[in-house]
């Protein structure tokens, strides 16, 4: 069927659905690993290249900015070129950028290569989500989306813990080499992934217009922005909060990795609940746990409370984020790629805004206040997500 025709997805699944999911998971894992691997390497890169931490942090900012800004463009291109073709182009670019990063003699060269890498890997996760939306019927779509979340969570945990270990044992350049090799292997492997059918593309910007005219799309995008600020933006400061207590970066990384591990394990539960529990209930569980996640460190900052917060945040992400993500794939069926790419873009824009707003509190060591603000913002986010998803369900049952 066409991804943009507006015709409901066929009720049966592709015969090779498990194989397709595994390839999509590998793409999501590669993207997430590359994105989360940079932060643990900042100090090592600065020491090796003889530059300040602030200068290296600017490289990370450029990467994240490129990652966020390229999401809508990749969505539009996937409508015109195809989902698999766009992923393979992005993987080729990721591999080339990784090679340059490995041999970069100066910070300037590294900065350019990392910005290009951020722009390239930005295509992978949104396009895998759109591929699922094109191929799986909405009644069971959250199951493969939970599988993709599991892969992303594994990439997050592996990068948070593994990047620092690899940098210490082999060197920071080897981390980018791993991403490059993975991207090259996937570029070959994705030749086996069938391209979903799609309608002939119209005007390049027409899908964005369809999304802009959908009131429900604005609701989903607004929720994604706040979720990015409250969850991902605050997540940035879990490891620094542990280091502020005097613990080593290795211990801080292990504690922060609890988020990825919890999201990975909980995604298995969410997958089983899809079809048995309504999206409203899934959103309610995720939103409630997200609020509770910030209670322990808001009361007292310690290794145990940060660990508890990371674990609860992973649980919340598996329930709430996959529900919003699934909603994004169905809210504008005729412009699914544009809607999903904009969803990803505003999610990471929210993350950037949340990080920027929380940074002064972190600099001042006011972590209880920082987590208290996150708690305060999480409560209305949870309520809004549940109420909006319930109204959407009622509205579409009447059609």
C-alpha positions in Angstrom: 0.0 0.0 0.0 1.0 3.6 -0.3 2.6 5.3 2.7 0.9 8.6 1.7 -2.4 7.6 0.1 -4.3 7.7 3.3 -5.6 4.2 2.8 -5.5 2.2 6.1 -2.6 -0.3 6.4 -3.3 -3.8 5.5 -4.1 -6.0 8.5 -1.5 -8.7 7.8 2.2 -8.4 8.5 5.0 -9.0 6.0 6.2 -12.6 6.0 9.8 -11.4 6.8 8.7 -9.0 9.5 11.2 -10.3 12.1 14.1 -9.9 9.7 13.0 -6.4 8.8 12.8 -5.4 12.4 16.3 -6.6 13.1 17.7 -4.5 10.3 15.8 -1.5 11.5 17.0 -2.1 15.0 20.6 -2.2 13.9 20.1 1.2 12.2 18.5 2.7 15.3 21.3 1.3 17.5 24.0 2.7 15.3 22.4 6.1 15.3 21.9 6.2 19.0 25.4 4.9 19.8 27.0 7.6 17.6 24.9 10.3 19.3 25.5 9.3 22.9 29.2 8.3 22.4 30.5 11.9 22.0 29.8 13.2 25.5 32.0 10.7 27.4 34.9 11.5 25.1 35.0 15.3 25.5 37.7 15.4 28.2 39.9 12.8 26.4 39.6 14.7 23.0 40.5 18.0 24.7 43.6 16.4 26.3 44.8 14.8 23.1 44.3 17.8 20.9 45.4 20.3 23.5 42.2 22.4 23.6 39.8 23.4 26.3 36.8 21.4 27.3 34.6 24.3 26.2 36.0 24.2 22.7 35.3 20.4 22.5 31.9 20.9 23.9 31.2 23.3 21.0 31.8 20.3 18.7 29.1 18.4 20.5 26.7 21.3 20.2 27.3 21.5 16.5 26.6 17.8 16.2 23.4 18.0 18.2 22.2 21.1 16.2 22.8 19.3 12.9 21.1 16.2 14.2 18.0 18.2 15.1 17.8 20.5 12.0 18.2 17.7 9.5 15.2 15.7 10.6 12.6 17.4 8.5 14.8 17.4 5.4 15.4 13.7 5.6 11.7 13.1 6.0 10.9 15.0 2.8 13.7 13.2 1.0 12.4 9.8 2.1 9.1 10.6 0.5 10.8 11.3 -2.8 13.7 8.9 -2.8 12.4 6.0 -0.7 12.9 5.0 3.0 15.6 2.4 2.4 17.5 4.5 -0.1 17.6 7.5 2.3 18.9 5.2 5.1 21.6 3.8 2.9 22.7 7.3 1.7 22.9 8.4 5.4 24.9 5.3 6.4 27.4 5.9 3.6 27.8 9.5 4.8 28.1 8.4 8.4 30.9 5.9 7.5 32.8 8.6 5.6 32.4 11.1 8.4 33.7 8.5 10.9 36.8 7.9 8.8 37.6 11.7 8.9 36.9 11.8 12.6 39.4 8.9 13.2 42.2 10.7 11.4 41.3 14.3 12.3 44.5 16.1 13.1 42.9 19.2 14.5 39.7 20.2 16.4 38.5 22.1 13.4 38.6 19.0 11.2 37.0 16.9 13.9 34.2 19.5 14.3 33.4 19.4 10.6 33.4 15.6 10.5 31.2 15.4 13.6 28.7 18.0 12.3 28.4 15.9 9.1 28.0 12.7 11.1 25.2 14.3 13.1 23.5 15.4 9.9 23.8 11.9 8.5 22.7 9.8 11.5 19.8 12.1 11.9 18.1 10.2 9.0 18.2 6.8 10.6 15.7 6.7 13.5 13.0 8.9 12.0 13.1 6.9 8.7 12.9 3.5 10.6 9.8 4.9 12.4 8.3 5.9 9.1 9.1 2.5 7.6 7.3 0.8 10.5 4.3 3.2 9.9 4.3 2.3 6.2 4.4 -1.5 6.8 2.7 -2.4 10.1 -1.0 -1.8 10.8 -1.7 0.7 13.5 -3.3 -1.8 15.9 0.1 -3.5 16.4 2.5 -0.8 15.3 3.7 0.0 18.8 5.2 -3.5 19.0 7.9 -2.9 16.4 8.3 0.6 17.7 9.0 -0.8 21.1 11.6 -3.1 19.4 13.2 0.0 17.9 13.2 1.7 21.3 14.9 -1.4 22.8 17.7 -1.0 20.2 18.0 2.7 20.8 18.2 2.1 24.6 20.9 -0.5 24.1 22.8 2.0 22.0 22.5 4.6 24.7 23.7 2.3 27.4 26.5 0.9 25.3 27.7 4.4 24.4 27.4 5.8 27.9 29.5 3.0 29.4 31.5 1.7 26.4 32.8 4.9 24.8 34.7 5.9 27.9 36.1 2.4 28.3 37.2 2.1 24.7 38.8 5.6 24.8 40.8 4.6 27.9 42.0 1.3 26.5 42.5 2.1 22.9 41.9 5.8 22.3 38.9 8.1 21.6 39.4 7.7 17.8 38.5 4.0 18.0 35.0 4.9 19.2 34.3 6.7 15.9 35.9 3.9 14.0 33.4 1.5 15.5 30.5 3.6 14.3 32.1 3.8 10.9 32.4 0.1 10.6 28.9 -0.5 11.8 27.5 2.1 9.2 29.5 0.4 6.4 28.2 -3.1 7.3 24.6 -1.8 7.5 25.0 0.0 4.2 25.5 -3.4 2.6 22.9 -5.3 4.8 20.1 -2.8 4.0 20.1 -4.0 0.4 18.0 -6.9 1.7 15.3 -4.6 3.1 12.3 -4.2 0.8 11.2 -0.7 -0.1 7.6 0.1 1.0 5.3 1.2 -1.7 4.5 4.9 -1.7 2.4 7.4 -3.7 4.1 9.5 -6.4 5.5 12.5 -4.5 3.8 15.9 -5.1 5.3 19.3 -4.3 8.3 19.1 -2.1 6.9 21.1 0.8 3.3 19.8 0.5 3.7 17.2 3.3 4.8 20.0 5.7 1.6 21.9 4.8 -0.5 18.9 5.6 1.1 18.6 9.0 0.7 22.3 9.7 -3.0 22.1 9.0 -3.6 19.3 11.4 -4.5 20.4 14.9 -3.7 17.0 16.3 -0.3 17.1 14.8 0.4 20.4 16.7 -0.7 18.7 19.9 1.7 15.7 19.3 4.5 18.0 18.4 3.9 20.2 21.5 4.0 17.2 23.8 7.2 15.9 22.1 8.9 19.3 22.7 8.0 19.3 26.4 8.9 15.6 26.7 12.3 16.4 25.2 12.9 19.2 27.7 11.7 17.3 30.8 13.2 13.9 30.0 16.2 14.2 27.7 17.2 17.7 28.8 17.3 16.7 32.4 18.8 13.3 31.6 22.0 15.2 30.5 22.7 16.1 34.2 22.4 12.7 35.8 26.1 11.9 35.3 27.3 15.4 36.3 25.3 15.2 39.5 27.1 12.0 40.4 30.5 13.5 39.6 29.6 16.5 41.7 29.5 14.2 44.7 33.1 13.3 44.0 32.7 10.0 42.1 34.7 9.2 39.0 33.4 9.6 35.5 33.3 5.8 35.1 31.0 5.4 38.1 28.9 8.4 36.9 28.6 6.7 33.5 27.5 3.5 35.0 24.8 5.2 37.1 23.6 7.2 34.1 23.4 4.0 32.0 20.6 2.8 34.3 18.3 4.8 32.0 19.2 2.9 28.9 19.1 -0.5 30.6 15.7 0.2 32.2 14.2 1.4 28.9 15.6 -1.6 27.1 14.0 -4.1 29.6 10.7 -2.2 29.9 10.3 -2.0 26.2 9.8 -5.8 26.2 6.9 -5.4 28.6 5.4 -2.6 26.6 5.6 -4.8 23.5 3.5 -7.4 25.2 0.9 -4.9 26.4 0.3 -3.4 23.0 -3.2 -4.5 21.8 -4.2 -5.5 25.3 -3.9 -2.1 26.9 -5.1 1.2 25.4 -2.6 3.9 24.4 -4.3 6.1 27.0 -3.3 3.7 29.8 0.2 3.3 28.4 0.6 7.1 28.3 -0.8 7.4 31.9 1.7 4.9 33.2 4.6 6.5 31.4 3.6 10.0 32.5 3.1 9.0 36.1 6.4 7.3 36.3 8.1 10.3 34.6 6.9 12.5 37.4 7.9 10.1 40.1 11.3 9.7 38.5 12.4 13.2 39.6 11.2 12.9 43.2 14.2 11.0 44.7 16.9 13.5 43.5 14.7 16.5 44.1 14.6 15.4 47.8 18.2 14.4 48.1 21.0 14.0 45.6 23.0 10.8 46.0 24.2 7.9 44.0 21.2 5.8 45.1 18.7 8.5 44.3 20.3 9.3 40.9 20.3 5.6 40.1 16.6 5.3 41.0 15.8 8.4 38.9 17.6 6.9 35.9 15.8 3.6 36.2 12.4 5.2 36.6 13.2 7.5 33.7 13.9 4.5 31.4 10.6 3.0 32.4 8.7 6.2 31.7 10.4 6.6 28.4 9.4 3.1 27.3 5.8 3.7 28.1 5.2 7.4 27.3 7.6 8.0 24.4 6.6 5.0 22.4 3.0 6.0 22.8 3.7 9.5 21.5 5.9 8.1 18.8 3.2 5.7 17.6 0.7 8.6 17.6 3.0 10.6 15.4 3.0 7.8 12.8 -0.8 7.9 12.5 -1.8 11.5 13.1 -1.3 12.6 9.5 -1.2 9.4 7.4 -0.8 11.2 4.1 2.3 13.0 5.4 3.7 10.4 7.7 7.4 11.0 7.0 7.0 14.8 7.5 5.1 14.3 10.7 7.6 11.8 12.2 10.6 13.8 11.2 9.1 17.0 12.7 8.3 14.9 15.8 12.0 14.0 16.1 13.1 17.5 15.4 11.0 19.2 18.1 11.9 16.4 20.6 15.6 17.2 20.2 14.9 20.9 20.1 13.1 20.5 23.4 16.1 18.6 24.7 18.4 21.4 23.7 16.2 24.0 25.3 15.8 22.0 28.5 19.6 21.5 28.7 20.3 25.2 28.2 17.7 26.2 30.9 19.0 23.7 33.4 22.7 24.4 32.8 22.9 27.5 35.2 21.4 25.4 38.0 23.9 22.6 37.3 26.8 25.1 37.2 25.7 26.3 40.6 25.5 22.8 42.0 21.8 23.3 42.6 20.8 19.8 41.5 17.9 19.3 43.9 16.3 22.5 42.5 17.0 21.3 38.9 15.3 18.0 39.5 12.5 19.7 41.3 11.8 21.9 38.3 11.8 18.8 36.1 9.2 17.2 38.5 7.1 20.3 38.4 7.1 20.3 34.5 6.5 16.5 34.3 3.1 16.6 36.1 1.3 18.8 33.6 3.0 16.9 30.7 1.6 13.6 32.0 -1.9 15.0 32.4 -1.9 16.7 29.0 -0.6 13.5 27.2 -3.3 11.4 28.8 -6.2 13.8 28.2 -5.1 14.6 24.6 -4.7 10.9 23.7 -8.1 10.1 25.2 -9.8 12.9 23.2 -8.1 11.8 20.1 -9.3 8.2 20.6 -12.8 9.3 21.2 -12.8 11.6 18.1 -11.6 8.8 15.8 -14.0 6.3 17.2 -16.9 8.5 16.0 -15.6 8.6 12.4 
